[in-house]
Amino acid sequence: MSDRQQLRDYVFGELLPLSNANRPADDASLFDHGLDSLRLMQLLVFVEEKMRITLPDHEVTPERVETIDSIVGWIESHR
């Protein structure tokens, strides 16, 4: 499974549960769909533990976690 699909499944299946028909595009703001600081921390733990990617804390910025596209790009920069 691709990083993108694994991330989408987790975000929209567990963090921000939405049916497939209601899931936003990968360039849509996750904050507009309910992502908050607690869920963001859960997302970062998921990426590190399940996807086995270490994302440095000092790199966490709103721009890097705004969308699925931006998170995937950030993950790929650390592969």
N, CA, C and O atoms as a MOPAC input file, in Angstrom:
PM7 MOZYME 1SCF
protein

 N      0.84900 1    -1.17500 1     0.00000 1
 C      0.00000 1     0.00000 1     0.00000 1
 C      0.89500 1     1.23900 1     0.00000 1
 O      1.90100 1     1.28400 1     0.70900 1
 N      0.53400 1     2.22000 1    -0.77900 1
 C      1.34000 1     3.43900 1    -0.87700 1
 C      1.23300 1     4.27200 1     0.40900 1
 O      0.28500 1     4.13300 1     1.18200 1
 N      2.22800 1     5.13500 1     0.61200 1
 C      2.18800 1     6.04700 1     1.75900 1
 C      0.90600 1     6.87300 1     1.73900 1
 O      0.25600 1     7.06100 1     2.76700 1
 N      0.55900 1     7.35600 1     0.56500 1
 C     -0.63200 1     8.20600 1     0.42000 1
 C     -1.88900 1     7.44900 1     0.85600 1
 O     -2.69700 1     7.97000 1     1.62500 1
 N     -2.04500 1     6.23700 1     0.37000 1
 C     -3.25400 1     5.47900 1     0.70000 1
 C     -3.29000 1     5.11000 1     2.17700 1
 O     -4.33800 1     5.18200 1     2.81900 1
 N     -2.14900 1     4.71800 1     2.70400 1
 C     -2.06900 1     4.37100 1     4.12400 1
 C     -2.42000 1     5.59000 1     4.98900 1
 O     -3.13300 1     5.46200 1     5.98500 1
 N     -1.92600 1     6.74900 1     4.61100 1
 C     -2.21300 1     7.98000 1     5.33500 1
 C     -3.69400 1     8.34800 1     5.21500 1
 O     -4.33100 1     8.68000 1     6.21400 1
 N     -4.23900 1     8.29200 1     4.00700 1
 C     -5.66300 1     8.60500 1     3.80600 1
 C     -6.55600 1     7.66000 1     4.61600 1
 O     -7.52300 1     8.09300 1     5.24400 1
 N     -6.22400 1     6.37800 1     4.59400 1
 C     -7.03100 1     5.41200 1     5.33700 1
 C     -7.02600 1     5.71900 1     6.83000 1
 O     -8.06300 1     5.62600 1     7.48700 1
 N     -5.87800 1     6.08000 1     7.36200 1
 C     -5.79600 1     6.39700 1     8.79100 1
 C     -6.51500 1     7.71500 1     9.10700 1
 O     -7.32100 1     7.78100 1    10.03600 1
 N     -6.22000 1     8.75000 1     8.33700 1
 C     -6.81000 1    10.06300 1     8.62400 1
 C     -8.32400 1    10.00700 1     8.53000 1
 O     -9.01700 1    10.45700 1     9.44200 1
 N     -8.84600 1     9.46000 1     7.43800 1
 C    -10.29400 1     9.49500 1     7.22800 1
 C    -11.02500 1     8.27600 1     7.76900 1
 O    -12.25600 1     8.24000 1     7.78700 1
 N    -10.27000 1     7.28300 1     8.20800 1
 C    -10.89200 1     6.11600 1     8.82000 1
 C    -10.93500 1     6.20700 1    10.33300 1
 O    -11.86400 1     5.70200 1    10.96400 1
 N     -9.92200 1     6.85600 1    10.92400 1
 C     -9.83300 1     6.90400 1    12.38200 1
 C     -9.80300 1     8.31900 1    12.95700 1
 O    -10.55300 1     8.62800 1    13.88300 1
 N     -8.94200 1     9.17500 1    12.41500 1
 C     -8.81300 1    10.52300 1    13.00000 1
 C    -10.01500 1    11.40900 1    12.69800 1
 O    -10.58800 1    12.03100 1    13.59300 1
 N    -10.37600 1    11.45500 1    11.44500 1
 C    -11.48200 1    12.30000 1    10.98000 1
 C    -12.43000 1    11.41000 1    10.17500 1
 O    -12.49000 1    11.51300 1     8.95000 1
 N    -13.16800 1    10.53800 1    10.86000 1
 C    -13.96100 1     9.52900 1    10.14400 1
 C    -14.94300 1    10.14500 1     9.13500 1
 O    -15.85700 1    10.88700 1     9.49500 1
 N    -14.71800 1     9.81300 1     7.88300 1
 C    -15.58600 1    10.27100 1     6.79700 1
 C    -15.78100 1     9.11000 1     5.83600 1
 O    -14.86100 1     8.32700 1     5.60100 1
 N    -16.97000 1     9.00200 1     5.28600 1
 C    -17.21700 1     7.96500 1     4.29200 1
 C    -16.40500 1     8.28500 1     3.03700 1
 O    -16.00200 1     9.42800 1     2.82100 1
 N    -16.17600 1     7.27900 1     2.23000 1
 C    -15.41000 1     7.49700 1     0.99400 1
 C    -16.00500 1     8.61400 1     0.15300 1
 O    -15.26700 1     9.39200 1    -0.45000 1
 N    -17.30600 1     8.70200 1     0.10600 1
 C    -17.96700 1     9.72200 1    -0.71100 1
 C    -17.74300 1    11.13000 1    -0.17000 1
 O    -17.80200 1    12.09600 1    -0.93100 1
 N    -17.48600 1    11.26400 1     1.13000 1
 C    -17.32400 1    12.58100 1     1.74100 1
 C    -15.87700 1    12.97400 1     2.00500 1
 O    -15.61600 1    14.04400 1     2.55500 1
 N    -14.94100 1    12.12500 1     1.62100 1
 C    -13.53300 1    12.44900 1     1.85800 1
 C    -13.08500 1    13.57100 1     0.93000 1
 O    -13.36600 1    13.54000 1    -0.26800 1
 N    -12.38700 1    14.56200 1     1.48400 1
 C    -11.94300 1    15.68100 1     0.64200 1
 C    -10.76900 1    15.28400 1    -0.25000 1
 O    -10.15100 1    14.23500 1    -0.06900 1
 N    -10.48600 1    16.14100 1    -1.20200 1
 C     -9.33500 1    15.93500 1    -2.08600 1
 C     -8.04400 1    16.03000 1    -1.28000 1
 O     -8.02900 1    16.57100 1    -0.17500 1
 N     -6.98300 1    15.50700 1    -1.83500 1
 C     -5.70400 1    15.48300 1    -1.13000 1
 C     -5.09400 1    16.86800 1    -0.92000 1
 O     -4.17000 1    17.02200 1    -0.12000 1
 N     -5.60200 1    17.87400 1    -1.63100 1
 C     -5.08100 1    19.22700 1    -1.44500 1
 C     -5.98700 1    20.08300 1    -0.56000 1
 O     -5.75800 1    21.28500 1    -0.42500 1
 N     -7.00900 1    19.48000 1     0.04100 1
 C     -7.92700 1    20.20200 1     0.92900 1
 C     -7.33300 1    20.30200 1     2.33600 1
 O     -6.62000 1    19.40600 1     2.78600 1
 N     -7.63400 1    21.38500 1     3.00600 1
 C     -7.13300 1    21.60100 1     4.36200 1
 C     -7.74900 1    20.60100 1     5.33800 1
 O     -8.97000 1    20.49700 1     5.45400 1
 N     -6.88200 1    19.87000 1     6.03500 1
 C     -7.36300 1    18.94100 1     7.05700 1
 C     -7.89700 1    19.69900 1     8.26800 1
 O     -8.76400 1    19.19800 1     8.98400 1
 N     -7.38600 1    20.89200 1     8.49500 1
 C     -7.86500 1    21.70900 1     9.60900 1
 C     -9.32100 1    22.12100 1     9.39600 1
 O    -10.07500 1    22.25600 1    10.35900 1
 N     -9.71600 1    22.31900 1     8.14500 1
 C    -11.11000 1    22.65000 1     7.83000 1
 C    -12.03800 1    21.46000 1     8.03900 1
 O    -13.25600 1    21.62500 1     8.09900 1
 N    -11.46900 1    20.26500 1     8.15100 1
 C    -12.26500 1    19.04300 1     8.33700 1
 C    -12.13700 1    18.46800 1     9.74100 1
 O    -12.54200 1    17.33300 1     9.99100 1
 N    -11.56900 1    19.25500 1    10.66300 1
 C    -11.56300 1    18.84000 1    12.05900 1
 C    -10.22400 1    18.47300 1    12.66300 1
 O    -10.16900 1    18.11100 1    13.83800 1
 N     -9.12900 1    18.55500 1    11.89600 1
 C     -7.82300 1    18.26500 1    12.47700 1
 C     -7.49800 1    19.32900 1    13.52300 1
 O     -7.56900 1    20.52700 1    13.24800 1
 N     -7.14200 1    18.87900 1    14.71900 1
 C     -6.74700 1    19.78800 1    15.79300 1
 C     -5.41200 1    19.31600 1    16.34300 1
 O     -4.83400 1    18.35700 1    15.83100 1
 N     -4.91700 1    19.97800 1    17.37900 1
 C     -3.58200 1    19.65500 1    17.88600 1
 C     -3.50000 1    18.23100 1    18.43500 1
 O     -2.48100 1    17.56700 1    18.24400 1
 N     -4.52100 1    17.75300 1    19.09800 1
 C     -4.50400 1    16.38400 1    19.62000 1
 C     -4.46700 1    15.36700 1    18.48200 1
 O     -3.67600 1    14.42400 1    18.50700 1
 N     -5.31200 1    15.56200 1    17.50500 1
 C     -5.33600 1    14.64400 1    16.36100 1
 C     -4.03200 1    14.73000 1    15.56100 1
 O     -3.56600 1    13.73100 1    15.01400 1
 N     -3.46000 1    15.91200 1    15.49900 1
 C     -2.18300 1    16.06200 1    14.81700 1
 C     -1.11100 1    15.22200 1    15.50500 1
 O     -0.31900 1    14.55900 1    14.83600 1
 N     -1.08200 1    15.24500 1    16.82500 1
 C     -0.10900 1    14.43600 1    17.55900 1
 C     -0.34500 1    12.94200 1    17.28900 1
 O      0.60900 1    12.18200 1    17.12300 1
 N     -1.60600 1    12.52800 1    17.24800 1
 C     -1.92600 1    11.13000 1    16.94100 1
 C     -1.45200 1    10.76800 1    15.52800 1
 O     -0.95300 1     9.66700 1    15.29800 1
 N     -1.60800 1    11.68500 1    14.60800 1
 C     -1.17300 1    11.47200 1    13.23000 1
 C      0.34800 1    11.30400 1    13.16900 1
 O      0.84400 1    10.41600 1    12.47500 1
 N      1.07800 1    12.13700 1    13.87800 1
 C      2.53400 1    12.05100 1    13.87600 1
 C      3.01100 1    10.73800 1    14.50300 1
 O      3.97900 1    10.14100 1    14.03300 1
 N      2.34100 1    10.29500 1    15.55200 1
 C      2.67800 1     9.00600 1    16.16700 1
 C      2.40900 1     7.87600 1    15.17600 1
 O      3.21700 1     6.95500 1    15.05200 1
 N      1.28800 1     7.94000 1    14.47600 1
 C      0.97200 1     6.93200 1    13.46400 1
 C      2.06100 1     6.86500 1    12.39400 1
 O      2.52400 1     5.78000 1    12.04000 1
 N      2.46300 1     8.01600 1    11.88800 1
 C      3.49300 1     8.04900 1    10.84200 1
 C      4.78100 1     7.41600 1    11.35000 1
 O      5.41400 1     6.63000 1    10.64400 1
 N      5.16600 1     7.75700 1    12.56600 1
 C      6.41900 1     7.21500 1    13.10300 1
 C      6.32500 1     5.72900 1    13.42100 1
 O      7.24100 1     4.97100 1    13.10300 1
 N      5.24000 1     5.30600 1    14.03800 1
 C      5.13000 1     3.90600 1    14.47000 1
 C      4.68800 1     2.96100 1    13.36500 1
 O      5.28000 1     1.89500 1    13.19400 1
 N      3.68500 1     3.32200 1    12.63200 1
 C      3.12200 1     2.40400 1    11.63200 1
 C      3.80500 1     2.51400 1    10.27400 1
 O      3.96400 1     1.51900 1     9.56700 1
 N      4.20800 1     3.73600 1     9.91300 1
 C      4.84600 1     3.92500 1     8.61900 1
 C      6.36800 1     3.89300 1     8.74500 1
 O      7.08600 1     3.87200 1     7.74500 1
 N      6.84000 1     3.88900 1     9.96800 1
 C      8.27600 1     3.80400 1    10.27100 1
 C      9.08100 1     4.93000 1     9.64400 1
 O     10.12400 1     4.70400 1     9.03200 1
 N      8.57500 1     6.14800 1     9.81000 1
 C      9.24700 1     7.35100 1     9.31900 1
 C      9.44400 1     8.27800 1    10.51200 1
 O      8.50100 1     8.54800 1    11.25600 1
 N     10.66300 1     8.76100 1    10.69200 1
 C     10.92200 1     9.72200 1    11.76100 1
 C     10.83400 1    11.12300 1    11.17200 1
 O     11.61300 1    11.50000 1    10.29700 1
 N      9.87300 1    11.87800 1    11.66900 1
 C      9.69700 1    13.25400 1    11.24200 1
 C     10.13700 1    14.15500 1    12.40100 1
 O      9.49900 1    14.15300 1    13.45400 1
 N     11.20500 1    14.91700 1    12.22300 1
 C     11.72600 1    15.73900 1    13.31300 1
 C     10.70300 1    16.75700 1    13.83100 1
 O     10.01200 1    17.42100 1    13.05800 1
 N     10.63000 1    16.85600 1    15.14300 1
 C      9.68200 1    17.78600 1    15.76800 1
 C      9.88100 1    19.22500 1    15.28800 1
 O      8.91200 1    19.96000 1    15.10300 1
 N     11.13400 1    19.62000 1    15.08700 1
 C     11.39500 1    21.01000 1    14.68200 1
 C     10.90500 1    21.31300 1    13.26000 1
 O     10.86600 1    22.47300 1    12.85000 1
 N     10.53600 1    20.27800 1    12.51600 1
 C     10.01700 1    20.48100 1    11.16400 1
 C      8.49200 1    20.56600 1    11.11300 1
 O      7.93200 1    20.81700 1    10.04600 1
 N      7.81700 1    20.36600 1    12.22700 1
 C      6.35700 1    20.42400 1    12.23700 1
 C      5.92400 1    21.88400 1    12.06700 1
 O      6.14800 1    22.72200 1    12.94100 1
 N      5.30800 1    22.16000 1    10.93600 1
 C      4.76500 1    23.48800 1    10.65800 1
 C      3.36900 1    23.30900 1    10.08000 1
 O      3.05700 1    22.25400 1     9.52700 1
 N      2.53500 1    24.32300 1    10.20200 1
 C      1.18500 1    24.20400 1     9.61900 1
 C      1.21400 1    23.84200 1     8.13400 1
 O      0.36200 1    23.09000 1     7.66100 1
 N      2.18600 1    24.37200 1     7.40500 1
 C      2.26100 1    24.09900 1     5.97200 1
 C      2.54700 1    22.62400 1     5.68800 1
 O      2.06700 1    22.08400 1     4.69100 1
 N      3.31700 1    21.97600 1     6.54200 1
 C      3.67300 1    20.57100 1     6.31400 1
 C      2.54400 1    19.61900 1     6.67300 1
 O      2.52100 1    18.48700 1     6.18900 1
 N      1.61500 1    20.04500 1     7.50100 1
 C      0.54200 1    19.15000 1     7.94400 1
 C     -0.84300 1    19.62700 1     7.51000 1
 O     -1.85400 1    19.11400 1     7.98900 1
 N     -0.89100 1    20.57600 1     6.63200 1
 C     -2.15400 1    21.17000 1     6.19400 1
 C     -3.01800 1    20.21600 1     5.37000 1
 O     -4.23600 1    20.17200 1     5.53900 1
 N     -2.38500 1    19.45700 1     4.48400 1
 C     -3.12100 1    18.61200 1     3.54600 1
 C     -2.48500 1    17.22300 1     3.47000 1
 O     -1.36600 1    17.01600 1     3.94100 1
 N     -3.19700 1    16.29500 1     2.88500 1
 C     -2.61900 1    14.97300 1     2.62600 1
 C     -1.40500 1    15.14200 1     1.71000 1
 O     -0.36500 1    14.52700 1     1.94100 1
 N     -1.53300 1    15.96900 1     0.67700 1
 C     -0.42300 1    16.20200 1    -0.24700 1
 C      0.82500 1    16.68500 1     0.48700 1
 O      1.92100 1    16.18300 1     0.24000 1
 N      0.66700 1    17.65300 1     1.38400 1
 C      1.83600 1    18.20500 1     2.07100 1
 C      2.45200 1    17.18700 1     3.02600 1
 O      3.67400 1    17.13100 1     3.16000 1
 N      1.63200 1    16.39000 1     3.68600 1
 C      2.15800 1    15.37600 1     4.60300 1
 C      2.90200 1    14.30000 1     3.81300 1
 O      3.97900 1    13.86900 1     4.22500 1
 N      2.34900 1    13.86500 1     2.69900 1
 C      3.01400 1    12.86000 1     1.86600 1
 C      4.35900 1    13.40100 1     1.36700 1
 O      5.35700 1    12.68100 1     1.38300 1
 N      4.39200 1    14.63300 1     0.93600 1
 C      5.65000 1    15.24100 1     0.49800 1
 C      6.67900 1    15.26500 1     1.61100 1
 O      7.85700 1    14.99300 1     1.38100 1
 N      6.24200 1    15.58900 1     2.80900 1
 C      7.12700 1    15.63000 1     3.97300 1
 C      7.66100 1    14.22700 1     4.27800 1
 O      8.85100 1    14.04400 1     4.53300 1
 N      6.76600 1    13.24900 1     4.24600 1
 C      7.18200 1    11.85700 1     4.48500 1
 C      8.20500 1    11.43400 1     3.43400 1
 O      9.24300 1    10.86400 1     3.76900 1
 N      7.91600 1    11.70800 1     2.18200 1
 C      8.81100 1    11.29500 1     1.10400 1
 C     10.18000 1    11.94800 1     1.21800 1
 O     11.17700 1    11.36100 1     0.79900 1
 N     10.24600 1    13.14200 1     1.77200 1
 C     11.54000 1    13.81900 1     1.93200 1
 C     12.40300 1    13.14700 1     2.99100 1
 O     13.59300 1    13.44100 1     3.10300 1
 N     11.80600 1    12.24300 1     3.77000 1
 C     12.53500 1    11.53300 1     4.82700 1
 C     12.67200 1    10.03700 1     4.55800 1
 O     13.12500 1     9.29500 1     5.43000 1
 N     12.29700 1     9.59500 1     3.39300 1
 C     12.43900 1     8.17300 1     3.02500 1
 C     13.85900 1     7.90700 1     2.61500 1
 O     14.20000 1     6.77600 1     2.26700 1

